[in-house]
């Protein structure tokens, strides 16, 4: 834990988080007096999801997402907790930077969505094109800004030109200078009611989407594409596509397994809040599902690195993903049943 002083003279507590947006959201709420864990924010904000956007390319390869769209966790968690908040996007970078400076001068800390590639306080090996990284601007300093990046241990300084490029980066999911902050946070929100809304929404997104590339159907859709990829793309190109999926799972954002572990933590907290053994059991099952996603990453890495000189095959990757889909479908169906019995 690190304490920083904002422009208003108010202390801000920086905590290292598991995921950027849920960490930023929790920190913004906590700064306004609502002490809520990152796991609860993630679950209430319906952070867990799946989608294989084969028609949207990043560095020439399809995007696979394991979370809801950037900004959704803050927006949904805020609404369900009764938070009033401000979100703004800008066409003009200069106007967006000027408004940020004005808010900071007024003592308002601000959440920002950025492209991590342009944040030079990260070592080069950790920088990649991704327009969904969130951080908090704390105050303006000479030549830049003091920021709280939740994936780092300590607050850091960011050059003004770097932050501007990161906020107004082009490509998939362009942030357009997105900035957000709460204007009112209730001190005693109905946490139970918010959890129920979050769980119902998550079950709907994972089970009832009509588009086959999303939710549990999306996992099966991806599994079939991977299985057929060596014949359609050739072995080398199939490995390149598979490697990008693993990278998006393990490096970009928090990833598939990481999000499953975070949702397991949410279910554990919700289980204690509702005194529900069923939710606690589902938490254990979600942790086990996260382990299977990790197995998918390990097996995929062996295939890519050994170029076919391994017992692991694309068919095995297919089987692992189909198991993930089956177990996630069973879990969310069970969760849907449990939620109906919960009492606020």
N, C-alpha and C positions, 0 to 999 in steps of 0.2 A: 504494500500500500504506500502510495506517494501523495503528498499534499501539495497542491499548487495554489497560488493566489491569482484570482481573475482580476479584470480591470476594475470591478466594483469593490475589490478588497475582500471578497468572500472566498473562503477556502474551498477548493475542489479536490475531491479524493479520486486519484487515478488507481484503477484496479486492472490487472491483467485479466483478459476475458478469453473464452473459448472461441467466440465468433464476433466479428466486428459489429454487425448491426444490432444484434441482441445485447452486446456489451455496451455500445453507445446508448441504446435506448434505456437500459437499466441505469446507466450513469446519469443520463439527463433527468430521469424520474427521481433518482436518489438525490440529485442536487437540489430538487424542489421539495425534498422532505419525505418522499415515498420510498422507503427502503424495501426494494423488491429484487429478488435474485434474477440473474441472467436466465436461468432455466425456466422460471415462471414466465418471464417476458417472452422467451422463445415459444413456449407452448401456448400461451394466451394469444400471441401474435401469429399462430399457425405457421411457424417457420419451416416445418418439415414438408417436403414435397418431392416430386420426381418429374422430370420431363426430358425427352430426347428430341431436341430441335434440329433435325437433320438438314433443314432448309436454311438455318441461320449459321453462318460460318464465322469462326474466329481463327485467325492465321490459317485460313483455308480449310479448316476442319469443323465438323458439326459440333454444336454446343450441347452438352449434357448437364442438366441442372439438378441438384439434389435439395433445393430449397425454393421457397416462394420468391417472387420477383423482388428485386432491391426496393426497399422502402415500405414493403408490405408489413413487416414485423412491427416497425414503429407505428405505422398508421393503424393497423388492426389492434395492437395491444393498447394504444392510446384510446381509441374509441371504446373498447370493451372495459377499460378501467375508468372511464369518465374524464379522461384528460382532454383539455382543449389545447390545440397545437397549431402551429403555423408551418406550412411547407411552401417553398417558392422555387421556381426554375427561371432561367434567364436566357434570352437570346443573345444578349450582349455581355461578353465576359467582363468588360470594364464596369458595367453597371452592377453585375453580380459581386465583384470584388469590393466595390464601393459600399454596397449595402452590408456586406459582411463586416467591413471595418466599422461602419456606423453602429451596428448592433453590438460589436465587441466594446466599443467606447462606452456604450450605455450599460455595460456590465452583463450583457446576455451572452452566455456560452451557446455555441451553435453546432449542431450536427451537420456533417457534410458528406456527400457521396462523391467519390473520386476514382480515378484510374491509378492503380497502385504503381504502374510502370513509371510514372513521372514523379513519384515521391522519392527524392534522392537520399532521404535519411535511411532508406532501406539499402542494404548491400546489393550490388548488381545481380548476384545469383538469386535473390529473392524477388526481383522485379520482373513482372510479366504484364501483358496487355489484359486488363480486367477492369471493366467500368463499374464495379459494384463494391468497392472498398469504402468503408465508413470510418469516420474519425470525428473528433470534437475539436473545434477551434476555441481556445481558451482566452487568448489575448493577442494583440498585435505587439510585435517587438521590432527593433530596428532591422529593416530589410526582410521582414517576414512575419511569421506567426508562431506562437507557442501552441502546440497541439497535443491532445491526448489520443494516441492511437491505441485502441484496446488490445491489439495483438502484441504490443511491446511492453516491457517491464516498467519503463519510465516515460514520462512526457518528453517530447523532443521539440527541436526548433525546425521549422520548415520555411524554405525560401519563398518569398511572395510569388516569384515567377513559376516555381515548381507547383505551388498550390493552384495557381490559375490554370496551368496546363492540365493538371490532374482533374480539376473540376469541370473543365470544358473540353475534355478529350473526345475524339470522334470514334466511331465504330459501333458494334452491337451494344445495345442498352446504354446509349449516350446519357450521361448524367445531367447535361445542360445546366450545370452549376447548382444542382439540387442542394438546398439548405433546409433544415428543419429544426424546430425547438418547441418545447411545451410552453404555453402561455399561462396555463393553470393546471395544477395537479392536485386532485383530492387527497387528503391525508388518510382517509379511511374508506377506500373503494371496496366494492363487493368482489373480493378476490375469487370466491367460489363461483359466482355467476359468470365472471370473466373466463375462468378456466373451462366451464361447461361450454360456453360459446366457442372458445378456441378449439376444444376437442371435437365438437360437432362439425365445425368448419373443416378441420383437418380430415376427418373421416369422409366428408363429402368430396374433398379435393382428391383424395387418394382412391376412393372407391366408385364415385359416381360421375366422373368426367366422361363426356360423350366423345372426346377426341382421343384416339388410341395412342397418342404419343405422350400422354400425361398419366400420372398416378400409377397404380399397380399395372394397368394395361400398358403403360409406357415402358415399364421394366421388361415386360414380356416382348414388347415391340423391339426394344434394344437387343435383347437376348437373341432373337431371330436374325437381326441384321448382323450381329457379330458372328453367329454361326455360319452364315452364308458369305461373309466378307472375303475369305481367302479365294473362293471361286469367282466372285464378282470383281474384286479389286486386285487380286494377286496377293501373295503372301506378304511381301514387303509393305505394300500400302495398307493392307489389313492390320499389320502390326502398328503402323503409324496412327491409324484411327483408334486402335485399342489403347495405345499409349496415351493418347489425348484424353480418353475417357478416364483412365486411371489418374492422370494429372488433375483433371477437374474434380475427381473424387477426393484426392489426398492433399492437393496443394491449393487449389483455388477456392476461396471462401473457407469453409471448414470441411466441406466435402461429405460424401455419402455416409461413410461410417461415422465420422465425427458428428454429423447431424443426428444420426440414430442414437448415439450415446447421449447427446444433449436432450433429445426427446425422452429418453429413458430417465434422465435426471428429473425432467419435468413431471413425468408420470409418478416418480417416487415422491416428489414434493406434494403433488396433488393427492396421492394416496394417503399421505400423512394429514393433509388438510381435511380431507373428507373421511378419514379413518376407514379407508377402503382397502381391504386385502387384495381385492381383484385388480385395482389399479397398480398396486405394488407388484403383483405377479406379472402384469403386462409390462411393467418397467424392466423386470428381469428378462422377459422374452425379447423386448426391444434391444437390450444389451446383447443378447445372443445373435440377433439379426445383424447388429453392427459388426459382430465378429465375422459373420459370413461375408459381408461386404468387404471386410479386410482380406479375407481369403481370396475373394475375387481379384483384388488388387495384386496380391502376391503371385497367384497363378498366372495372371496376365503378364506380370513383370518377367516371370521365368520364360514365357513364350517369346516375348520381345527380345530379351537379352540373349537367349540361347538359339534364336532363329530356327526353331523346330527341332533342335537337338535335346529334347526333353520329353518326358512322358506326358506333360501337360499339353492339352490341345484346345483349339477353339471350341470343340464340342464340350469339353469340360467346363470352359468358361460359360457356355450356354446353360449347362446343367446348374451351375452355381447361381446364376442370375434367375433362373426359373424357380429355384428354391427360395431365393430372396423374395420374389414376387408372391409365391404361395404363402410364405410365412407372414409377409406384411399384410396381405389380403386378410388372412385369418385374424391377425392382431387387430386391424382396424375394424373388422366386423364385430369382434368381441368388445372392443372399446366402445363402439356405437351402442351396443346393448347395455354396457355398464353405465354409460353416461345417462341413459334414459332413467336409471334407477337412483341417480344421485339427487340429493336434496340440498337446496341452498340454505 
